[in-house]
Amino acid sequence: MSRMARNWIKLRELALRDLTVDDGFWNQRLRLVTQEMIPYQLDSLMDRVPGAPPSRCVRNLRIAAGLEEGTFEGFVFQDTDLAKWLEAVAYSLTRTPDPALEKTADELIELVCQAQRADGYLNSYFSTLYPGHQFCNLKEGHELYTAGHFIEAAVAYFEATGKEKLLVAMCRLADLICQVFQTPEYEDAVPGHEEIELALMRLYELTRRERYRAMAYDFINRRGTTDYLSRESTLPRFIDVWHDRNPYLPEYGQAQAPVREQTAVEGHAVRALYLLSGMADAAGSFEDESLLEACERLYENVTQRRMYVTGGVGSSGTLERFTADFDLPNDTAYAESCASVALAMFSKRMARVTGEARYMDTAELALYNTVLAGVALDGKSFFYVNPLEVTPSFLKPATDKAHVAPRRQKWFGCACCPPNIARTIASVGGYVLFTGDRELRLNLFIGGTYKARLGETPVTVAVRSELPWKGRVRLELKARERMEGRLLIRIPDYAERPRFTLNGQELKPETEKGYAVLKLSGRSAKVRFDFDMPARLLYADPRVTADAGKAAVKKGPLVYCLEETDNGPGLAGLRIDPEGRLRERFKPELFGGSVTVEAKGQRIVWDGGLYSAKPPGRTAATLRFVPYCFWGNREPGEMAVWVRLKC
């Protein structure tokens, strides 16, 4: 396809102030962010949680600001935990104004600004341990990654509160980056951990300062065209951060080839998907056909060859990375929570650039499953790693399962995931509705009130949804003036027999890139969208050897799993009948209200030794499944997403 052949569309997300989520399923999660996660994470960042690993995040910034004596402690990117927390606070304040919380955030923003150097540089690790030696280790130092998260926080906080202090400070940091990385010394340099690319694009969208967009585009275009990261350690200015004697692997940092020539998503999963998020933004902004084609190609590789059924990505605990096509082990799965956050971010951007519903199918999958699984229902413990099979007695230190945990943890020394989950859940309303040229696009079925524009006409869209338990969505659109335009409603990949009515009249709308297209005319409209979404079995490509001869249960956007609590020990000995009916039952007392699924099957009966020539016996069994996003919220025990088929 030539560049001229593509019809570039300009879809926009709603401003934070223009959306109010009010949804039976998501309200519980949003309240959790506001009432539990944000206060708990603040206590963690300030080292006030007994029994949790210390963060030292706020203390590091106080030392960098000259307000406290001491030295830096923690990971080189420790500052980002506060940045992501501030971003979560911004989204929370738009939904639930809280003067006390806002005052606390303002005080911490003041601390950040005090820790910033006169030239705009911000990083407590280097400012404390190596003052005057900025950008001397891009491969490992995470300075641009840290800058990116603070820029994202600044944009969100300004949009939520209108306060400019952090935004002005981060524009100074962005200006410094744009200046430094156009000098001859750094003209071929790239970030070790991507994030600054998408952050600069986000800052450009707010400020419209061309230098930010140009710098993001330059970083993207340089990647894979230079050996800077491989040879950086030989430069006189280099300061060793990790003391890693292993050689740098270009694939680890997505630098094995120019981004437009890459055919598979390689290396560190979070880095790769943050890069792809920036690439998608830049492709749309510059209308760069070859860059968007690369995004499409790499999206296909991830979702069709390297993604778990839960939306988890990055199967290897070694280097937190992608490995090979169809290598998706369940019991050693890494599937970092941050990686699924990044997958949702990338998918949302691709939906915005292309107008294709399939990208929102992926975003929804990641959000409802791995992202939500990352936090307990009390908001005070978290998963960093998201396996699809757990046998607690197998999880021993210094083994290939050492990274897997049978229960969520209070905090982590490397605590990137908890605040990332918080900011993602708090911002879920931004996925719901896009606006375009005289059109509205309903992407996710999350209830609430959304203020948008259809052309020049202000429109209020009220959404009521019974997902994820029932395929029932109601929309009411109102405008003071006559509306003329289109309403596009995503038909999810799990929807059976989709049915639409407009103002009481049944209709069979045309479809466009996976969206049903309804024409709007008048000052109001009522839309009903109904579809069947029964629980059903999913099977994997047999090249996924871990899942051959097995099935998983999925209902709507939710993947289900077996837990020992409901099925007893020895989940590997269960077999599901592929011909049997899956029975759904809503249990209001379970997880705050949840649909469970039961299936007929068998349990293996074993009365031999370790090995036996005698075949095992079988007895009838009822298999009980719960949503994967809720697993581990009761007593610890075995868990499995995939179950063997009854022979």
N, C-alpha and C positions, 0 to 999 in steps of 0.2 A: 504494500500500500504506500503510495507516495504521500508526501507531507500535505499536498493540496487536497488529497482525497478525503482526509479525515475532517469531519465536522466537529470542530472544537467547541465544546459547550462550556459555559461559565456558571457552574453551580456554586452556591454559597451556603455555608452553615449559618444558623441563626445566632444572633448575638446573645450572650448569656442573659442579659436583662429581658430578653424576649421569649424566654421559655420557662415554664413551670411544670415540672414533672409531678404527676399525681396518679400513681399507678399501684394497683393492688400488690404486685410482686416487687416492684422496685422501690416503693416507699420504705419497706422494711430495710432494704440495703442502704438507701440514702440516709435514713435516720441513724443507721449504724455508723456511717461515716461521721456524721455531725456529732452524735451524742457519745460515741465510744472511740472510734478510730482516731479522730483528730486529737482529743484530749490525751488518750493513751500514748499516741505517737509523740506528742509534745513531751510528755513525761519521759519517754524513752530517749529522745534527743537531748534531754537535760539530765539524763542519768538518775532518774527518780523511780525506776521500776525495780523493786527487789527481785533478785534472782535472775534478772535478764542481763545479757552481755552489755557492758557499757558502750554507749555511742560516742561520747566525747565530742559530738558534732558542734553543739553550741559553745562548749568550752574552747574548742579549737578556734572558732571565730573570735571569741573574746580575747584569746591570746594574740591572734593576728591583729586585732584592733588595738592592742596595747592596754587592755582593760584588766588583764590578769596575767600573772607570771606562770611560766610553765613551758612545756613543749608539745608539739603536735602528737596526737595519738590516733591510731586507727588507719583505715585505708586512705590512699591518696585522694580518692573521690568522696570522702566523707561529707563534704559540704553539700553534695547533691541531695542528701536525705532531707535537709532543711528546705532546699529549693522545691522539691516535690511536695513537701508538707505545705509550704506556702501556696502552691498551686491548688492543692486540695482545699485549703481554707478559702481561697478565692471562689471556687465553684460552690462551696457550701454556703458562703455568705449571700450568694445570689438567690439561693433557695430559702435559707433561714438566717435572716439578719441577726447578728449577735455582737453588740457593741463591745462586750468584754473580750471576745475572741478577736475581733478586729483590732482592738487596742494591743493585745498581745502580739498579733502579727505585725502591727506597725512598729512595735518595740524591737522585734527581731529583724525587721527590715532596716531599722536604724543601725542595729548591730552590723548587719551585712555591709551597709554603706560605710561604717567606720572601719571595717576590715579592708575595704577597697583601697588600693594604692592611688596615689595622685594622678598617675597616667591612665587610670581606669582598670588596671589589672586587679583581678579578684581570684584568690585561691589560697586558703589558709595553710595548706601543706607547704607550698613553695615559699609563701611569704614568711612563714615561721622558720622553716628548716634551711631554705636556700634563697634568701632575699637577694633580688637582683638577677636571678637566674631563671627568668620565665621562659617558657617554650623551649626548654633545653632537652626534653624527653617527650616528644609527642607520642611515641610508640606506647609508652607505659604510664605517662604522667597524668592523663585524663583531664588536662587543663581545659581543652576545648569542649569536651563532654560536660564538665562541670559548668562552664560558661553557658552552654546550651540550655541546661536545666534552669539556671537562674534567669536566662532570657525568657524562657517559657513561663516561668513564675511571674515575671514582671508584666508580661503581656496579659496574663490571666487576671492578675491583681488590679491592673489598671482598668480592664474591661469590667471587672466586678464592682470596683469601688470608685473609679475615677481618680484615684490617687496616683500621682506621677513620680513619687520619690524613687521607688525601685526601678521604674521604667527609665527615668533619666539616667540613673546609675548604670543600668545595663546597656543603654545606648552608648554610653562612654566606653564600656567594655567591648561592645560590638565594634565601635569605631576603632579602638586599639587593634582588634583582630584584623579588621579590614586594612589597616595601615601596615601592620607587621607582615602580614602574609602576602603583601604585594611587593615587598622588598626583594632584592636579588638573593639575599641569604635564605629566604623562605619561599621563593617563587615556585618550587616544586614540592613543597611540604603538604602533607595531608594529616588529618587527625588519626590517632591510633584507634580511638573509640568514637565512632560516628554519633552525632546528636546535634552538633552545631549547625549542620546543613538544614535540618528541618526547623531548628530554632530561628535561624536567620531568615528563612522564608516566612515564618510566622511573624517575625518582627517587621519584615517588609510589608506584609499584608496590613499591619496596623499603621505603620508610619509612612509607607510609600517612599522610603528612602532607597534609591536605586542601588547604592553601594552594598546594602545588605543582601539583596537578591543576587547581585553580581558575584559577591564573595561565596555565597552558597553554591552557585552554579560552577564557579571556578574550582572549589573543593571537589565537587562531584566529577567534573571533567578531568581533573588531575589523577583521580584514583585509578590505580592500575597502570598508569603511564610512566610512573617514576619509581625508582628503588629507594626513595627517601627513607622509609621506615626500616628497610633492611640495613642501610649504611649509616643510619643516624648515630649508632653507638660508637662509630669511629670518629665522630666530629669532636673537636676540642671542647665545645660547650656542653657536651653530653654529661648528665648526672644520672647514675644508675639508681633506679627506684626499686625494682623488684629483685635485683641480684639473681636474675634467671640466666643460667648458663646455657640453656637450650637456644638454638638458632631461631630467629624470627621466621615464622611461616607466613608468606604473603596471603595464603588462603584464609588464615585466621582473621585477618583484617580486610577481607574482600579486595585485596590488592593484587590478585593473581593475573588480572587482565583488565583492560579498560572496561568500565561498567557497561558500555553498549555492546561489548563482545562476550560478556559472561552468559553462560548457558545454564548454570546451576547455582543455587544459593549455597555458599560455602562459609565455613568458619563459624565464629561466635554468633549465635543466633540473634541476640539482642542487637549487636552492632549491625548485622546484615539488614535487619528489618527497620532499624532507625535510618540506615542509609537509604533503603528503598522508599521510606516515607518522604525523605527529602527529595529523592529523585522524582517521585510522583508529583510533589508540589512544584518542583522546577519544570518538569515536563509540561504541566498545565499552564504555568505562568509564561513560559517562553514558547509555548506551542511547538515543542521539540519532539518531532515524530520518532526519531530513532531512540530517544531516551524513554519515551512512553512504551515503545515496542520492547525495550529491554525490561521495563517494569512488568509488562504483560507476560513476557516469557518466563521471568523469574517467579512471578506469582504462580504460574502454572506448575513450575517445578516444585515449589513449596507445597501447594495444596494437593497436587495429584501424586506426589512421590515422597514427600518428606514431612507430612503433617499427621499427627495422631488424630483419631476420630473425635477427641475432645477439643481439638483446636490447639493442642500443645505442639510446640516446635523446639527443635534442638535436642536430639535424642541422647547425646553423649555427655556424661559427667566430666569427662576429660576435655578441658578447654570450653565447656558449655556450648558445644558446637553441633552443627549439622555433620552428618557422616556421609552416607551414600543413599541413593534411591532405595526406598522400601526397607531400609534398616530402621525399624521401629520397635525395639524391644520394650516390653511392658514393665517388667520388674526392675529394670535398671534405667528406665526413662528419666531424663533430666527435666525437659519441658519446663524451663524456668518460668515463673509467673511473669517476670518482666518481658519474656519473649512473646507471650500471648498478648500482653498489653501492646507490644510493638506490632504484632500481626494485626490486631484490631485497628491500630492507628494507620498502618499502611493500607489496609483494605478500605477503610473509610475514605482515604485520600483517592484511591483508585476509583471508587464509586463516584466521587465528586468530579473527577477529571473525565471519566468515560461515560457516566450515566448508566452503567451496567449493574443489574441487581445482584449478580453472582458475587460481587465483592462484598456486598452487605450480608449475604449468606455467611461468608467467612467471618466477618466482623462479629456478627451475632453469635456464631458458634464459639468463638474465643471468649466473648464477654460472658455468656451464660454458663460456661463450663469451667475452663481453666482459670480465668480471672476470678470468678466468684469462689472457686474452690480454694483460692489462695488465702482467704481470711475465714476465721471461725465465726460462728453465729454470734459470739459475744464481742467480736471486733478486737480482741486482745491477744490473738495468737495467729500465726501465719505459716503458710507453706512457701518455701523458696523453690522446692522441687515438686513436681506434680506427676508421680508415677501412675500407671494404670493397673498395677497389680502390687499388692503388699502382703508379705508374710513377715510379721514383726520379728520372729525368732531368727530370720535370715539376715537381718540388718546389723551386721557387725562392722566395727571400725576396721580400717585397713583392708577392705574388700571392695569388690566392684559395686556393692550396694551401700557403701558407707555414706553416700550423699542422700539416700532416701530416708525419710522420717515417717514413723507410723502415726504421729500426731503433730499438730501445729506447734510452733515454738514461739516463746514470748517475744523474741527479738533475735537479731543476728549481728555478728561482728561486721559482716558485709550486708547492710540492711537496705539494699536498693529496692527490694520488692514491696515491703509494707507501704511506704508512701506512694509508690507507683500504683499499687492497687487502689489506694485511697483516692488519688487524683482521677483515676480512670472511672471508678464507680461514680464519683461526684460529678463527673462531666458527661455521664451517659446520655443526658438530654441532647447533647450536641450531635448525636448520631441519628436522631429521630427524623428530622425534616430538613431538606435542602430547598432552597429557592433558586429559580433560574429565570430565563426570559419568558415571562408570562406563564410560569408553571410552578407548581409545588410538587415535591417528591416525598412521599411517606416511605421511609426506609425501614425503621424498626417500629414495632407495635407496642409502644410504651405510652401509657395514658398521660394526659396532661393538657395544658393550655399553651398554645404556641402562637406567637404574633409574627406574622410574615407579610410579604407583599406579593401580590399577583400583578405583575407589571408595576404600575404606580399606585395601585389600590391596596390600602392596608386591609389585611384579612386576619381574623382570629380563627384558629383551628383548634377545636376541642376534640380530643381523642379519648375514647374509652376502650380499654382492651382487657380481655380475659386471658391473654397469654401469660405464662407458657402452658397453662392447663387446658385452655379451650381456644379453638380457632374462631374467635368472635371479636370483631373490631367495629367500632362505631365512630363516625366523624361527623361533626357539625361545623360548617364554615359560615361565618358571618362577616359582612362588610357594610359600611355605611353607604358606599357607592356600588354601582353595578360591577360585578366581577365578570371578567372575560378572560378565559385561559384554560389551562389544563391542570388536572390533578392526576399524578401518577402514583400508583400504589404498588409497592413491591409484592410480587407473588413468590413467597418463599419456596425453596426447593423441596420442603417437606409437605407443602399444602396439597391436599387432595380435594377434587371437586370444588375449586374456587367459585364463589357466587357473589354477585354484586347487585346492589340496588342503589339508585340515585333518586332521591325524593320520592321514595316508595315504588318506583318503577324498576322491575328487573331488567337487566341489560347484560349483554355479552360484549365487554369492551375489547377493542383491539389491544394488542400487547406490543411493547417496545422495549427491547433489551431486558426482558424479564419483569417489566412493570406493566400493569393494566393502566390504560389511558382513558380517563373520564373527562369530558368537556364540561366546563363550568360556565354558567351564564345566569346572572341575576345577583341579588344581594344576599342570598343564603343558599345553602345546600346541605342535605343530609345524605350520608353515604353509609351503607352497610356492607361489610366485607366478611363473609363467612367461608370457612373451609374446614374440612376434616383433617385431623392430625392425630390419628391413632398411634399408639405405641407400635413399633415394628422392629423387626430384626434387621441388622445391617451385617454385611459380610465384607471381608477385606480381599483385595487383590492377593492371590496366592503367593505372589512374590514377597509379600510381607510375611515372612516365615513364622513370626511369633503369633500370627493370628490365623494361620491356615487351619481349616477344620473347626473354626470357632465362629461365634456370633456375638454381637453387642446389641443392646436395646437402646432405642432412641425414640423420644416422643417430642415432636415439635423441635425446638432448638436445644432441648436437654438430652444429654447422654446419661444413661443410667449405669449403676454398678451394683454388685453384690457386696454385702458386708457380713462379717461374721456374726454381728449382733442379731441379724435377722435369719441367718441360714446355718449357724453353727460353724465349727472349725472345718478345715479341709475343703475350701472352696474349689481347689483344683480337681476334686473328685466329683463335682457336679456336672451334669449333662443336661442341655436344654433340648426340648422337642421342637424342631423347626416347623412342624405341622400343627403344633398346638396353638390355642388361642391365648393371646396376651390379655390379661384382665387388669383393668385400671381401677384404682380406688383412691378417692381423695380423703386424706387423713388430716383434719384440722389441727390435731394436737402434735403432729410431727413436723419439726423444723419450722414452726410458725405457719403450717399449712402446706401440704405437699401431696401430689399424686404419686402413689406407689404403683408398681407393676408386678404382677405375679405370672409365672409361667410354669407349665408342667414339664417335668423332666425326670432325671434319675440321679441317684447317688451311688457311687462306686463303693462296694463293700469288700474290704480286704482283710483276709485272715492268714496271710502267709508271712514270711520273713521279709528281709529287704528285697529279695528277688524270689520269684516262684514260677514253676512251670504250670501251676494251676491258674486258669484265668479268673479274674475278679468277678465277684457277684454284683448284682445290681438290684436296687430297690427304688420304688417310686418316690419322687420327691417334688415338693413345690418350691420353686425358686422365687425369692422375693428381692426385687430391685428397688433402689432409691436413687434420686438424682445424684450424679457424680459431684455436683457443686456442693452438696451437703455432707459428703463422706467425712468421717473422722470427727464428727461433732458429738459422738456418744463414746462409749468405752472403746479403747484401742483394740484393734483386732485385724483380721485379714480383710482385704478388699480386692475385688477384681472387676474390671470392665468387660473383658472378653471371657466367654464361657464356651466350653467344648460342646459340640453338637452330639445329640443322641444318635447312636448308630441304628 
